[in-house]
Amino acid sequence: MAPIIETLALNGINATTGEPLQQEATLEQIAALACGEQLAAGDLEELRRWRSHLEKDHLDTRFEIDPRNLAETGWGVIFPEDRQDEFREALAPLLALRKAQASGVSENRYRELVHRPGESKARFLARYRVGPGPADPDVLPYYLLIVGSPEEISFRFQYQLDVQYAVGRLSFVTAEEYSRYAASVVAAERGTLTAARRVSFFGVSNPDDRATASSLRNLVEPLAASISRDRAAWPVETVLGPDATKAALAERLGGARTPALLFTASHGVGFDPADPRHVAHQGALLCQDWPGPKGWWGQIPQDHYLAGDDVPDTASPAGLVAFFFACYGAGTPLYDSFESNGEQRRIAAESFVARLPQRLLSHPKGGALAVVGHVDRAWSYSFDWPESGKQLQVFESALGRLLEGYPVGAATEYFNQRYAELSTDLAEEREEARWGAKPDFLNLSQLWTAAHDARSYVVLGDPAVRLAPGPAVED
């Protein structure tokens, strides 16, 4: 059987060794994982209901409310048990703003909620007397902000809650960072903090590297062309291939070229857990400075990638909304989601949010409003389906909604829709194999990998934030 590398460009580089994060695996090995791993029955049924609803109604009518109006959708915050007081104090200006916006129709549409240690999504919702089904803002708000690390409130909880709700997360080290972020969002909502009215596309294509060549050709270039064609009110800038250097990226992450909306596609760097750079630099963005797999051997230096500590205090990412297509761009789970030999492989001492988005969101000169990125490894199935070519609908729809003024949590619902579709298709394939049908190794492998990939896109920041562009700029 042919190795999976023949149908899939492998993303992510191990910066400790200079080798790909993912080693080759046969289709049978991936398919065995797909058949062995099972969603909880309740989660699978919810995904099936979600998909059925979407097949009958457009995304906008799911709640019969306007997702741009917090008085209709509601807004809530979820604190870890026993830490609500310290987080409430740090986020006080943001909470006051959202309470005023969300409680205009009903006081119950603003909620402060508590998550108990180890609590599943189903138990959390049941404790608040919420069952499965579309969000009812009079019972539980649609926009929900998780506060705390993924060790306190897990990534899995976030993934599953995000199926029916618009969920974001804030996770910082200090109370001051939470306060900085809150101040930036309040300033953006009041119009005193803006970013350049520009959409910037940053696409790396490292020499002799199939993964970044594919993401540039099949994702960044056509996506930039689509936005440029369909969104006349938004100037589009492209920084591609040889121009996509670390210096050029720094200019767009707090430098003079910082846009309202930035989309990047590159390798994210990963590190062995014992590497001293593991926590600080995991998920940093590998730029065009890296000469590719044939031009570099061994440990990758920081000169080749942009990490959180490359964003100086003199920068200002204020008002930015960024989308990173990169492995570990949003965070790292405790275990590899793409486990091998039937055993979970531990890849971190504890799960954590990536330092680059943390730095951008909490910057002392004004923070980014949101970062959308990937927990664990990102895969080309997001945009390039074998035998079907590039598939941009999810990305085009999400970016289009952002540019129309929708909050980031509503814009990224398209990724949840894709997760529901892939997961239910995978469940049907597994059922057929369980009852004796000959497994379609290629289809099982594709569905399983793609479902995990779609699930792992997350919002870092308040899911109710939206772009905050200033007046049109001239280059």
C-alpha positions in Angstrom: 0.0 0.0 0.0 1.3 3.4 -0.9 2.4 5.7 2.0 0.0 8.5 2.9 2.7 11.1 1.9 1.6 10.4 -1.8 -1.7 12.0 -1.2 -1.0 14.5 1.6 1.6 17.2 2.1 2.9 16.9 5.6 2.9 20.2 7.5 5.1 21.3 10.5 8.8 21.1 11.1 10.5 19.8 14.3 12.8 22.7 15.1 14.9 20.5 17.5 15.9 18.2 14.7 15.0 20.0 11.4 12.9 17.1 10.3 9.1 16.9 9.6 6.8 16.7 12.6 4.9 13.8 11.1 6.7 10.7 9.9 5.2 8.7 7.0 2.4 6.3 7.9 0.6 3.8 5.7 -3.1 4.2 4.9 -3.8 1.0 6.9 -2.3 2.5 10.0 -4.2 5.7 9.7 -7.4 3.8 9.0 -6.9 1.6 12.0 -6.8 4.7 14.2 -9.9 6.0 12.5 -11.8 2.7 13.3 -10.4 2.5 16.8 -11.2 6.0 18.1 -14.8 6.7 18.9 -16.6 9.9 19.7 -18.8 9.9 22.8 -22.3 8.8 21.8 -23.8 12.1 22.9 -21.2 14.1 21.0 -21.8 12.2 17.8 -25.6 12.6 18.1 -25.2 16.3 18.6 -23.0 16.5 15.5 -25.6 14.6 13.5 -28.3 17.0 14.7 -26.2 20.0 13.9 -25.5 18.7 10.4 -29.2 17.9 9.8 -30.2 21.4 10.8 -27.6 22.9 8.5 -28.9 20.9 5.6 -32.3 22.4 6.1 -31.4 26.0 7.0 -28.8 28.5 6.2 -26.2 29.3 8.9 -27.8 32.7 9.6 -31.2 31.3 10.5 -29.9 28.7 12.9 -30.9 30.8 15.9 -33.4 33.1 14.2 -31.3 36.0 15.6 -28.8 38.4 14.3 -25.3 37.2 15.3 -24.1 40.8 15.0 -26.4 42.0 17.8 -25.3 40.9 21.3 -28.7 41.9 22.7 -30.2 39.1 20.6 -27.4 36.5 20.9 -26.3 37.0 24.5 -22.7 36.9 25.8 -21.2 34.9 28.6 -17.9 34.1 30.3 -16.8 30.8 31.8 -14.4 30.9 34.7 -12.5 28.0 36.3 -13.9 27.2 39.7 -12.2 29.1 42.5 -10.6 31.7 40.2 -13.6 33.7 39.2 -12.8 36.6 41.5 -9.3 37.3 40.2 -10.4 36.9 36.6 -13.4 39.1 37.1 -11.3 41.9 38.5 -8.7 41.7 35.7 -11.4 41.7 33.0 -13.8 44.2 34.7 -14.0 46.8 31.8 -14.7 44.1 29.2 -17.3 42.4 31.4 -19.1 45.7 32.1 -19.2 46.5 28.3 -20.5 43.1 27.4 -23.1 43.2 30.1 -24.4 46.5 28.9 -24.6 45.2 25.3 -26.0 41.8 26.0 -28.6 42.5 28.7 -30.6 45.2 26.7 -33.4 42.8 25.9 -33.1 40.4 28.9 -30.8 40.5 31.9 -30.3 36.7 31.5 -28.5 37.1 28.2 -25.4 38.1 30.1 -24.0 35.3 32.2 -21.0 34.5 34.3 -20.5 30.8 34.5 -18.2 28.4 36.3 -16.5 25.3 35.0 -15.6 22.6 37.5 -12.3 20.6 37.2 -12.5 17.8 34.6 -16.1 18.7 33.7 -17.2 17.5 30.3 -19.3 19.7 28.0 -22.4 17.6 28.5 -22.1 17.8 32.3 -21.4 21.5 32.2 -24.5 22.2 30.1 -26.7 19.9 32.2 -25.7 21.7 35.3 -27.0 24.9 33.8 -30.1 23.0 32.6 -29.2 23.1 28.9 -29.7 20.2 26.6 -28.5 19.5 23.1 -29.7 21.6 20.2 -29.3 25.2 18.9 -28.3 27.9 21.3 -31.2 29.6 23.1 -29.7 32.9 24.4 -32.4 33.1 27.1 -31.0 29.9 28.5 -27.4 30.1 27.6 -25.7 32.9 25.5 -24.4 32.1 22.1 -21.1 33.9 22.5 -19.0 32.3 25.3 -15.6 33.3 26.4 -13.5 30.7 28.3 -11.0 32.2 30.7 -8.0 30.1 31.8 -5.5 27.7 30.6 -6.3 24.4 28.8 -5.1 22.6 31.9 -7.9 24.3 33.8 -10.5 24.1 31.1 -9.5 21.6 28.4 -9.2 22.1 24.7 -11.6 19.2 24.2 -14.2 21.1 26.2 -13.7 24.1 24.0 -13.9 22.0 20.8 -17.2 20.3 21.7 -18.8 23.5 23.2 -17.9 25.3 20.0 -20.1 23.0 17.9 -23.3 24.8 19.0 -21.9 28.0 20.4 -19.4 30.6 19.4 -16.5 30.0 21.7 -13.2 31.9 22.4 -10.5 31.6 25.0 -8.2 33.9 26.9 -5.2 32.3 28.6 -2.4 34.5 29.9 0.3 34.2 32.6 -0.4 37.4 34.5 -3.4 39.4 35.6 -1.9 42.4 33.8 -2.1 40.6 30.5 -5.8 40.0 30.9 -6.3 43.6 31.8 -4.4 44.8 28.7 -6.6 42.6 26.5 -9.8 43.9 28.1 -8.7 47.5 27.6 -7.9 46.9 23.9 -11.3 45.4 23.2 -13.1 48.2 25.0 -11.1 50.8 23.0 -11.9 49.0 19.7 -15.6 48.9 20.6 -15.6 52.6 21.4 -13.8 53.5 18.2 -10.6 54.8 19.8 -8.5 51.8 18.7 -8.4 51.0 15.0 -6.1 49.1 12.5 -5.3 49.9 8.9 -8.2 49.0 6.5 -6.3 46.3 4.7 -6.3 42.5 4.3 -2.8 41.1 4.2 -2.0 37.6 2.9 1.4 36.2 3.9 2.3 32.9 2.2 5.6 31.1 2.6 7.0 28.7 -0.1 10.2 27.2 1.2 12.6 25.7 -1.4 12.0 22.0 -2.1 9.1 21.9 0.3 5.9 20.3 -0.9 3.7 21.5 2.0 4.3 25.2 1.7 4.3 25.1 -2.1 0.8 23.6 -1.8 -0.5 26.1 0.8 0.8 29.0 -1.3 -0.6 27.7 -4.6 -3.9 26.2 -3.4 -4.8 28.4 -0.4 -3.1 31.8 -0.1 -3.0 32.9 -3.8 -6.5 31.9 -4.7 -7.9 33.2 -1.4 -6.2 36.5 -1.9 -7.6 36.7 -5.5 -11.1 35.9 -4.3 -11.1 38.5 -1.6 -9.6 41.1 -3.9 -12.3 40.4 -6.5 -15.3 40.3 -4.2 -14.4 42.9 -1.5 -13.8 46.1 -3.3 -13.9 48.1 0.0 -10.9 46.3 1.3 -7.5 46.8 -0.2 -5.6 43.5 -0.4 -1.9 43.1 0.1 0.0 39.9 -0.8 3.4 39.0 0.6 4.3 35.7 -1.1 7.2 33.3 -1.6 10.6 35.0 -1.6 9.1 38.1 0.0 7.6 36.2 3.0 10.5 36.7 5.3 10.6 37.0 9.1 11.3 40.8 8.7 8.2 41.1 6.5 6.0 39.2 8.9 7.2 41.3 11.8 6.1 44.4 9.9 2.6 43.0 9.9 2.5 41.8 13.5 2.9 45.1 15.2 5.1 46.9 12.7 4.3 49.7 10.3 2.3 47.4 8.0 0.0 45.9 10.6 -3.5 45.4 8.9 -6.9 44.9 10.3 -6.9 41.3 9.0 -3.9 39.1 8.5 -3.9 35.6 7.0 -0.7 33.6 7.1 0.2 30.1 5.8 3.5 28.5 6.8 5.0 25.7 8.8 4.5 26.0 12.5 7.6 24.9 14.4 7.4 22.2 17.0 9.9 21.2 19.6 10.8 18.1 21.5 9.4 18.4 25.1 12.9 18.4 26.5 14.0 21.3 24.3 14.3 24.5 26.4 12.4 26.4 23.7 9.4 24.1 23.7 6.9 26.2 25.6 8.2 29.6 24.5 8.5 28.9 20.8 6.1 26.0 20.0 3.8 27.1 17.1 6.1 30.0 16.0 5.8 30.8 12.3 8.6 29.4 10.1 9.3 32.0 7.4 11.0 32.1 4.0 14.3 32.5 5.7 14.4 28.7 6.2 16.1 27.3 3.1 13.9 24.2 3.0 14.5 20.5 3.8 17.3 20.1 1.4 19.1 23.3 2.3 19.2 22.9 6.1 20.0 20.1 8.5 19.7 20.0 12.3 18.3 22.5 14.8 16.5 25.4 13.3 17.6 28.8 14.6 15.3 31.6 15.7 16.5 33.7 12.7 14.2 31.5 10.6 11.0 31.8 12.5 8.9 34.4 14.3 8.0 33.7 17.9 6.2 35.7 20.7 9.5 37.1 22.0 10.2 38.5 18.6 7.4 41.1 19.1 9.1 43.9 20.9 7.5 46.3 23.4 7.9 49.1 20.8 5.5 47.2 18.4 1.8 47.8 18.3 -0.5 45.0 17.0 -3.5 47.0 18.2 -6.7 46.1 16.5 -5.4 43.2 14.5 -7.4 40.0 13.8 -5.0 37.3 12.6 -5.5 33.8 11.1 -2.5 31.5 11.3 -2.6 28.3 9.2 0.3 26.6 10.9 0.9 23.6 13.1 0.5 24.5 16.8 -0.3 28.1 15.8 -2.9 28.4 18.6 -1.8 25.8 21.1 -0.4 22.4 22.0 -2.4 19.6 23.6 -1.1 17.2 26.2 -1.2 14.3 23.7 -0.7 14.0 20.0 -4.2 13.8 18.4 -2.7 11.7 15.6 -1.5 8.9 17.8 0.4 5.9 16.5 0.4 2.2 17.4 -2.8 2.5 19.4 -1.1 4.5 22.2 -1.3 8.1 23.0 2.0 9.9 22.5 2.6 12.7 25.1 4.0 15.8 23.4 4.0 18.3 26.3 4.4 18.5 30.1 1.0 20.1 30.0 -1.3 21.6 27.4 -0.8 25.2 26.6 -1.8 28.2 24.4 0.9 29.3 22.0 3.1 32.2 23.1 2.9 34.2 19.9 -0.9 34.8 20.0 -0.6 35.4 23.8 1.9 38.2 23.1 -0.1 39.7 20.3 -3.4 39.7 22.4 -1.8 41.2 25.5 0.6 43.7 24.0 1.3 46.7 26.2 0.9 49.2 23.3 -2.5 47.8 22.4 -3.4 44.2 21.7 -4.7 42.2 18.8 -8.4 41.5 19.1 -8.4 37.8 18.1 -6.2 35.1 16.7 -7.7 32.1 14.9 -5.3 29.2 14.8 -4.8 25.5 15.1 -4.3 23.3 18.2 -2.0 20.4 17.3 -0.9 19.9 13.7 -2.6 21.5 10.7 -3.2 19.5 7.5 -3.7 20.3 3.9 -7.1 18.6 3.9 -8.3 22.0 5.2 -8.1 23.3 1.6 -7.0 20.6 -0.8 -9.1 17.4 -1.0 -7.5 14.5 -3.0 -8.9 14.1 -6.5 -11.0 17.3 -6.0 -8.4 20.0 -5.9 -8.5 23.2 -3.8 -11.5 23.6 -1.5 -11.7 27.2 -0.3 -15.4 27.6 0.6 -14.8 27.4 4.4 -12.0 30.0 4.3 -13.7 32.3 1.9 -16.9 32.2 3.9 -15.2 32.8 7.2 -13.1 35.7 5.9 -16.1 37.1 4.0 -18.1 37.3 7.2 -15.3 39.0 9.0 -15.1 41.6 6.3 -18.9 42.1 6.5 -18.7 43.1 10.2 -19.6 39.7 11.8 -18.0 38.8 15.1 -15.1 36.4 14.8 -17.0 33.6 16.6 -19.9 33.7 14.1 -17.4 33.9 11.2 -15.6 30.7 12.2 -18.9 28.7 12.4 -18.0 27.3 9.0 -15.2 25.3 10.5 -17.6 23.8 13.0 -20.0 22.9 10.1 -17.1 21.1 8.4 -16.2 19.3 11.6 -19.8 18.1 11.9 -20.0 16.9 8.3 -16.7 15.1 8.3 -17.3 13.4 11.7 -20.7 12.1 10.7 -19.3 10.8 7.4 -16.5 9.1 9.3 -19.0 7.5 11.7 -20.9 6.0 8.8 -17.7 4.6 7.2 -16.7 3.0 10.5 -20.2 1.5 11.0 -20.0 -0.2 7.6 -16.5 -1.5 8.3 -17.6 -2.9 11.6 -20.4 -4.8 10.0 -18.2 -6.5 7.5 -17.7 -4.1 4.6 -14.2 -4.0 3.1 -12.6 -0.9 4.5 -11.8 1.9 2.1 -8.4 2.8 3.6 -8.0 6.0 1.6 -11.4 7.4 2.5 -11.2 6.4 6.2 -7.7 8.0 6.5 -8.8 11.2 4.8 -12.0 11.6 6.8 -10.3 10.8 10.1 -7.4 13.2 9.6 -9.6 15.9 8.1 -12.2 15.7 11.0 -9.5 16.1 13.6 -8.0 19.0 11.6 -11.4 20.8 11.3 -12.1 20.3 15.0 -8.9 21.9 16.1 -9.4 25.4 14.7 -10.0 27.7 17.7 -10.5 31.3 18.5 -8.2 33.0 21.0 -9.8 36.1 22.3 -13.4 37.2 22.8 -15.5 35.5 20.2 -17.7 38.7 20.0 -15.0 40.9 18.7 -15.1 42.1 15.1 -12.7 43.9 12.8 -11.9 47.5 13.8 -10.7 49.2 10.6 -9.9 52.8 10.4 -10.3 55.0 7.4 -9.0 53.8 4.0 -5.2 53.9 3.7 -3.1 54.7 0.7 0.1 52.7 0.1 
